[in-house]
Amino acid sequence: MINDFFPADPDAVQPVVHQDERTLSMVFDMSSVQSRMRRADPVALELDYTRTMMGFLLVEPDPAAILMIGLGGGSLAKYCHKHLPSADITVVEINPHVIALRDAFFVPRDDARFRVVLGDGAVHVARTARRHDVLLVDGFNLDGQPDALCTPAFYRACCAALSERGVLVVNLHAEEPACSELIDRIDEVFDGDIRVARADAGGNRIVFAGCSARLADCAAHFGERWAALPEVHKRTLRTSASRVARSAAWRAPAFSAMAG
């Protein structure tokens, strides 16, 4: 039984690091990979779902403040730190053993615009007084998604923590019926201004939820938004663009061009 090897608290499990010639991976058990880093390019987004989550750039390409729930190997944190230099970034991670591995995964040191905080993500979101342009929820433990990051109250707190131009991005397990139930909860809180993209690899669905009809505006002006993105972001998003189109996440014909 797994409880014979891991502590009773799923948020305190010590992750295991696996290394091969090309990548470094973080796992809690052998059933799933929590994070994977390309050793030759530590900032590159190796896992498919992380590239899909960066779709928020089409809604908010120049965020001033980003809040991330869940550090893992720091894939999203590293990418945003390097390629969004104007953003102030806070990452909240509940597991101290995960934070202890930040140097192994080349997560940047804390500085004036970047910090990793040990704490409960749900509590942090509920208590923050700051309004964020992007809120990324990618918090998982040994048991999967913590209940505290899945409640209607949590999603309402996420909405309240966003600026008027803000966008929420949530990584969900695609297992049904739980996934659809969580999507419905987010949809209700954000009055239907959501889009859902399925990642081809890893069994993930990525939910984008906006304030002030931001996602509907993105769909209506997709061509202009895509053209304005820096090339580095276009390279990142092209790998997930055709999936987003097939899932009707944006309902914009221009997405088909991104896959080419």
Contacts in CASP RR format, 6 or more apart in sequence:
PFRMAT RR
TARGET T0000
AUTHOR 0000-0000-0000
METHOD contacts of the structure
MODEL  1
MINDFFPADPDAVQPVVHQDERTLSMVFDMSSVQSRMRRADPVALELDYT
RTMMGFLLVEPDPAAILMIGLGGGSLAKYCHKHLPSADITVVEINPHVIA
LRDAFFVPRDDARFRVVLGDGAVHVARTARRHDVLLVDGFNLDGQPDALC
TPAFYRACCAALSERGVLVVNLHAEEPACSELIDRIDEVFDGDIRVARAD
AGGNRIVFAGCSARLADCAAHFGERWAALPEVHKRTLRTSASRVARSAAW
RAPAFSAMAG
2 29 0 8 1.000
2 142 0 8 1.000
6 13 0 8 1.000
6 28 0 8 1.000
6 29 0 8 1.000
6 142 0 8 1.000
7 13 0 8 1.000
10 141 0 8 1.000
10 142 0 8 1.000
10 143 0 8 1.000
10 144 0 8 1.000
10 146 0 8 1.000
11 94 0 8 1.000
11 95 0 8 1.000
11 141 0 8 1.000
11 146 0 8 1.000
12 95 0 8 1.000
12 96 0 8 1.000
12 97 0 8 1.000
13 28 0 8 1.000
13 95 0 8 1.000
13 97 0 8 1.000
13 141 0 8 1.000
13 142 0 8 1.000
14 97 0 8 1.000
15 26 0 8 1.000
15 27 0 8 1.000
15 28 0 8 1.000
15 34 0 8 1.000
15 72 0 8 1.000
15 95 0 8 1.000
15 97 0 8 1.000
15 98 0 8 1.000
15 101 0 8 1.000
16 26 0 8 1.000
16 27 0 8 1.000
16 28 0 8 1.000
17 24 0 8 1.000
17 25 0 8 1.000
17 26 0 8 1.000
17 101 0 8 1.000
17 104 0 8 1.000
18 24 0 8 1.000
18 25 0 8 1.000
18 27 0 8 1.000
19 25 0 8 1.000
19 39 0 8 1.000
21 39 0 8 1.000
22 38 0 8 1.000
22 39 0 8 1.000
22 40 0 8 1.000
23 36 0 8 1.000
23 37 0 8 1.000
23 38 0 8 1.000
23 39 0 8 1.000
23 46 0 8 1.000
24 36 0 8 1.000
24 37 0 8 1.000
24 39 0 8 1.000
24 104 0 8 1.000
24 105 0 8 1.000
25 33 0 8 1.000
25 34 0 8 1.000
25 35 0 8 1.000
25 36 0 8 1.000
25 37 0 8 1.000
26 33 0 8 1.000
26 34 0 8 1.000
26 35 0 8 1.000
26 36 0 8 1.000
26 72 0 8 1.000
26 73 0 8 1.000
26 98 0 8 1.000
26 101 0 8 1.000
26 105 0 8 1.000
27 33 0 8 1.000
27 34 0 8 1.000
28 34 0 8 1.000
28 141 0 8 1.000
28 142 0 8 1.000
29 142 0 8 1.000
32 202 0 8 1.000
33 47 0 8 1.000
34 72 0 8 1.000
34 73 0 8 1.000
34 140 0 8 1.000
35 47 0 8 1.000
35 72 0 8 1.000
35 73 0 8 1.000
35 74 0 8 1.000
35 75 0 8 1.000
35 105 0 8 1.000
36 46 0 8 1.000
36 47 0 8 1.000
36 75 0 8 1.000
37 46 0 8 1.000
37 73 0 8 1.000
37 75 0 8 1.000
37 105 0 8 1.000
37 106 0 8 1.000
38 44 0 8 1.000
38 46 0 8 1.000
42 78 0 8 1.000
42 105 0 8 1.000
42 106 0 8 1.000
43 78 0 8 1.000
43 79 0 8 1.000
43 82 0 8 1.000
43 83 0 8 1.000
43 106 0 8 1.000
44 79 0 8 1.000
45 51 0 8 1.000
45 54 0 8 1.000
45 75 0 8 1.000
45 76 0 8 1.000
45 79 0 8 1.000
45 236 0 8 1.000
46 75 0 8 1.000
47 75 0 8 1.000
47 201 0 8 1.000
47 202 0 8 1.000
48 199 0 8 1.000
48 200 0 8 1.000
48 201 0 8 1.000
48 202 0 8 1.000
48 204 0 8 1.000
48 239 0 8 1.000
48 240 0 8 1.000
49 171 0 8 1.000
49 199 0 8 1.000
49 201 0 8 1.000
49 202 0 8 1.000
49 203 0 8 1.000
49 204 0 8 1.000
49 206 0 8 1.000
50 75 0 8 1.000
50 76 0 8 1.000
50 79 0 8 1.000
51 236 0 8 1.000
51 237 0 8 1.000
51 239 0 8 1.000
51 240 0 8 1.000
52 197 0 8 1.000
52 199 0 8 1.000
52 204 0 8 1.000
52 206 0 8 1.000
52 240 0 8 1.000
52 243 0 8 1.000
52 244 0 8 1.000
53 76 0 8 1.000
53 136 0 8 1.000
53 138 0 8 1.000
53 169 0 8 1.000
53 171 0 8 1.000
53 206 0 8 1.000
54 76 0 8 1.000
54 79 0 8 1.000
54 233 0 8 1.000
54 236 0 8 1.000
54 237 0 8 1.000
55 169 0 8 1.000
55 208 0 8 1.000
55 237 0 8 1.000
55 240 0 8 1.000
55 244 0 8 1.000
56 63 0 8 1.000
56 134 0 8 1.000
56 136 0 8 1.000
56 167 0 8 1.000
56 169 0 8 1.000
56 208 0 8 1.000
57 229 0 8 1.000
57 233 0 8 1.000
57 237 0 8 1.000
58 218 0 8 1.000
58 222 0 8 1.000
58 225 0 8 1.000
58 226 0 8 1.000
58 229 0 8 1.000
58 237 0 8 1.000
58 250 0 8 1.000
59 166 0 8 1.000
59 167 0 8 1.000
59 208 0 8 1.000
59 210 0 8 1.000
59 214 0 8 1.000
59 215 0 8 1.000
59 218 0 8 1.000
60 133 0 8 1.000
60 134 0 8 1.000
60 165 0 8 1.000
60 166 0 8 1.000
60 167 0 8 1.000
60 214 0 8 1.000
61 225 0 8 1.000
61 228 0 8 1.000
61 229 0 8 1.000
61 233 0 8 1.000
62 84 0 8 1.000
62 86 0 8 1.000
63 84 0 8 1.000
63 86 0 8 1.000
63 87 0 8 1.000
63 132 0 8 1.000
63 133 0 8 1.000
63 134 0 8 1.000
63 166 0 8 1.000
64 86 0 8 1.000
64 87 0 8 1.000
64 88 0 8 1.000
64 133 0 8 1.000
65 87 0 8 1.000
65 88 0 8 1.000
65 89 0 8 1.000
65 90 0 8 1.000
65 130 0 8 1.000
65 131 0 8 1.000
65 132 0 8 1.000
65 133 0 8 1.000
65 134 0 8 1.000
65 163 0 8 1.000
66 80 0 8 1.000
66 84 0 8 1.000
66 87 0 8 1.000
66 88 0 8 1.000
66 89 0 8 1.000
66 90 0 8 1.000
66 132 0 8 1.000
66 133 0 8 1.000
66 134 0 8 1.000
66 135 0 8 1.000
66 136 0 8 1.000
67 89 0 8 1.000
67 90 0 8 1.000
67 92 0 8 1.000
67 124 0 8 1.000
67 125 0 8 1.000
67 128 0 8 1.000
67 130 0 8 1.000
67 132 0 8 1.000
67 134 0 8 1.000
67 135 0 8 1.000
67 136 0 8 1.000
67 161 0 8 1.000
68 76 0 8 1.000
68 77 0 8 1.000
68 80 0 8 1.000
68 89 0 8 1.000
68 90 0 8 1.000
68 91 0 8 1.000
68 92 0 8 1.000
68 135 0 8 1.000
68 136 0 8 1.000
68 138 0 8 1.000
69 92 0 8 1.000
69 121 0 8 1.000
69 122 0 8 1.000
69 124 0 8 1.000
69 125 0 8 1.000
69 135 0 8 1.000
69 136 0 8 1.000
69 137 0 8 1.000
69 138 0 8 1.000
69 139 0 8 1.000
69 149 0 8 1.000
70 91 0 8 1.000
70 92 0 8 1.000
70 93 0 8 1.000
70 94 0 8 1.000
70 98 0 8 1.000
70 121 0 8 1.000
70 137 0 8 1.000
70 138 0 8 1.000
70 139 0 8 1.000
70 140 0 8 1.000
71 77 0 8 1.000
71 91 0 8 1.000
71 92 0 8 1.000
71 93 0 8 1.000
71 98 0 8 1.000
71 99 0 8 1.000
71 102 0 8 1.000
71 107 0 8 1.000
71 116 0 8 1.000
72 93 0 8 1.000
72 98 0 8 1.000
72 105 0 8 1.000
72 138 0 8 1.000
73 98 0 8 1.000
73 101 0 8 1.000
73 102 0 8 1.000
73 105 0 8 1.000
73 107 0 8 1.000
74 91 0 8 1.000
74 102 0 8 1.000
74 105 0 8 1.000
74 107 0 8 1.000
76 136 0 8 1.000
76 138 0 8 1.000
77 89 0 8 1.000
77 91 0 8 1.000
77 107 0 8 1.000
77 108 0 8 1.000
77 114 0 8 1.000
77 116 0 8 1.000
78 105 0 8 1.000
78 106 0 8 1.000
78 107 0 8 1.000
78 108 0 8 1.000
79 236 0 8 1.000
80 87 0 8 1.000
80 89 0 8 1.000
81 89 0 8 1.000
81 108 0 8 1.000
81 114 0 8 1.000
83 230 0 8 1.000
83 232 0 8 1.000
83 233 0 8 1.000
87 113 0 8 1.000
87 133 0 8 1.000
87 134 0 8 1.000
88 113 0 8 1.000
88 114 0 8 1.000
89 113 0 8 1.000
89 114 0 8 1.000
89 115 0 8 1.000
90 115 0 8 1.000
90 117 0 8 1.000
91 115 0 8 1.000
91 116 0 8 1.000
91 117 0 8 1.000
92 117 0 8 1.000
92 119 0 8 1.000
92 120 0 8 1.000
92 121 0 8 1.000
92 124 0 8 1.000
93 99 0 8 1.000
93 116 0 8 1.000
93 117 0 8 1.000
93 118 0 8 1.000
93 119 0 8 1.000
94 118 0 8 1.000
94 119 0 8 1.000
94 120 0 8 1.000
94 121 0 8 1.000
94 141 0 8 1.000
94 146 0 8 1.000
95 141 0 8 1.000
96 118 0 8 1.000
99 116 0 8 1.000
99 118 0 8 1.000
102 116 0 8 1.000
107 116 0 8 1.000
108 114 0 8 1.000
110 116 0 8 1.000
117 124 0 8 1.000
120 148 0 8 1.000
121 148 0 8 1.000
121 149 0 8 1.000
122 146 0 8 1.000
122 148 0 8 1.000
122 149 0 8 1.000
122 151 0 8 1.000
122 154 0 8 1.000
122 157 0 8 1.000
125 135 0 8 1.000
125 154 0 8 1.000
125 157 0 8 1.000
125 158 0 8 1.000
125 161 0 8 1.000
126 153 0 8 1.000
126 154 0 8 1.000
126 157 0 8 1.000
128 161 0 8 1.000
130 161 0 8 1.000
131 161 0 8 1.000
131 162 0 8 1.000
131 163 0 8 1.000
131 164 0 8 1.000
132 161 0 8 1.000
132 162 0 8 1.000
132 163 0 8 1.000
132 166 0 8 1.000
133 162 0 8 1.000
133 163 0 8 1.000
133 165 0 8 1.000
133 166 0 8 1.000
133 167 0 8 1.000
134 166 0 8 1.000
134 167 0 8 1.000
134 169 0 8 1.000
135 158 0 8 1.000
135 161 0 8 1.000
135 162 0 8 1.000
135 166 0 8 1.000
135 167 0 8 1.000
135 168 0 8 1.000
135 169 0 8 1.000
136 169 0 8 1.000
137 149 0 8 1.000
137 158 0 8 1.000
137 168 0 8 1.000
137 169 0 8 1.000
137 170 0 8 1.000
137 171 0 8 1.000
138 170 0 8 1.000
138 171 0 8 1.000
139 145 0 8 1.000
139 146 0 8 1.000
139 149 0 8 1.000
139 171 0 8 1.000
140 146 0 8 1.000
144 173 0 8 1.000
145 172 0 8 1.000
145 173 0 8 1.000
148 154 0 8 1.000
150 182 0 8 1.000
150 185 0 8 1.000
151 185 0 8 1.000
152 185 0 8 1.000
152 188 0 8 1.000
152 189 0 8 1.000
155 168 0 8 1.000
155 185 0 8 1.000
155 186 0 8 1.000
155 189 0 8 1.000
155 190 0 8 1.000
156 189 0 8 1.000
158 168 0 8 1.000
158 189 0 8 1.000
158 209 0 8 1.000
159 168 0 8 1.000
159 189 0 8 1.000
159 190 0 8 1.000
159 209 0 8 1.000
159 211 0 8 1.000
162 168 0 8 1.000
162 210 0 8 1.000
162 211 0 8 1.000
163 211 0 8 1.000
164 211 0 8 1.000
164 212 0 8 1.000
165 211 0 8 1.000
165 212 0 8 1.000
165 214 0 8 1.000
166 210 0 8 1.000
166 211 0 8 1.000
166 214 0 8 1.000
167 208 0 8 1.000
167 209 0 8 1.000
167 210 0 8 1.000
167 211 0 8 1.000
167 214 0 8 1.000
167 215 0 8 1.000
168 186 0 8 1.000
168 190 0 8 1.000
168 207 0 8 1.000
168 208 0 8 1.000
168 209 0 8 1.000
168 210 0 8 1.000
169 206 0 8 1.000
169 207 0 8 1.000
169 208 0 8 1.000
169 209 0 8 1.000
170 182 0 8 1.000
170 186 0 8 1.000
170 206 0 8 1.000
170 207 0 8 1.000
170 209 0 8 1.000
171 204 0 8 1.000
171 205 0 8 1.000
171 206 0 8 1.000
172 179 0 8 1.000
172 182 0 8 1.000
172 183 0 8 1.000
172 204 0 8 1.000
172 205 0 8 1.000
172 206 0 8 1.000
172 207 0 8 1.000
173 179 0 8 1.000
173 203 0 8 1.000
173 204 0 8 1.000
173 205 0 8 1.000
174 198 0 8 1.000
174 203 0 8 1.000
174 204 0 8 1.000
174 205 0 8 1.000
179 205 0 8 1.000
182 207 0 8 1.000
183 194 0 8 1.000
183 196 0 8 1.000
183 205 0 8 1.000
183 207 0 8 1.000
186 194 0 8 1.000
186 207 0 8 1.000
186 209 0 8 1.000
187 194 0 8 1.000
187 209 0 8 1.000
189 209 0 8 1.000
190 209 0 8 1.000
190 210 0 8 1.000
190 211 0 8 1.000
193 209 0 8 1.000
193 210 0 8 1.000
193 211 0 8 1.000
193 213 0 8 1.000
193 214 0 8 1.000
193 215 0 8 1.000
193 216 0 8 1.000
194 207 0 8 1.000
194 208 0 8 1.000
194 209 0 8 1.000
194 210 0 8 1.000
194 215 0 8 1.000
195 207 0 8 1.000
195 208 0 8 1.000
195 215 0 8 1.000
195 219 0 8 1.000
195 244 0 8 1.000
195 249 0 8 1.000
195 250 0 8 1.000
196 205 0 8 1.000
196 206 0 8 1.000
196 207 0 8 1.000
196 208 0 8 1.000
196 247 0 8 1.000
196 249 0 8 1.000
197 205 0 8 1.000
197 206 0 8 1.000
197 208 0 8 1.000
197 240 0 8 1.000
197 243 0 8 1.000
197 244 0 8 1.000
197 247 0 8 1.000
197 249 0 8 1.000
198 204 0 8 1.000
198 205 0 8 1.000
198 206 0 8 1.000
198 243 0 8 1.000
198 246 0 8 1.000
198 247 0 8 1.000
199 205 0 8 1.000
199 206 0 8 1.000
199 240 0 8 1.000
199 243 0 8 1.000
200 243 0 8 1.000
208 215 0 8 1.000
208 249 0 8 1.000
209 215 0 8 1.000
215 250 0 8 1.000
218 225 0 8 1.000
218 250 0 8 1.000
218 252 0 8 1.000
219 250 0 8 1.000
219 251 0 8 1.000
219 252 0 8 1.000
222 250 0 8 1.000
222 252 0 8 1.000
222 254 0 8 1.000
222 255 0 8 1.000
223 252 0 8 1.000
223 254 0 8 1.000
226 234 0 8 1.000
226 254 0 8 1.000
226 258 0 8 1.000
229 237 0 8 1.000
234 258 0 8 1.000
237 258 0 8 1.000
238 258 0 8 1.000
238 259 0 8 1.000
238 260 0 8 1.000
241 255 0 8 1.000
241 256 0 8 1.000
241 258 0 8 1.000
241 259 0 8 1.000
242 255 0 8 1.000
242 256 0 8 1.000
242 258 0 8 1.000
242 259 0 8 1.000
244 250 0 8 1.000
244 255 0 8 1.000
245 252 0 8 1.000
245 253 0 8 1.000
245 255 0 8 1.000
245 256 0 8 1.000
245 258 0 8 1.000
245 259 0 8 1.000
END
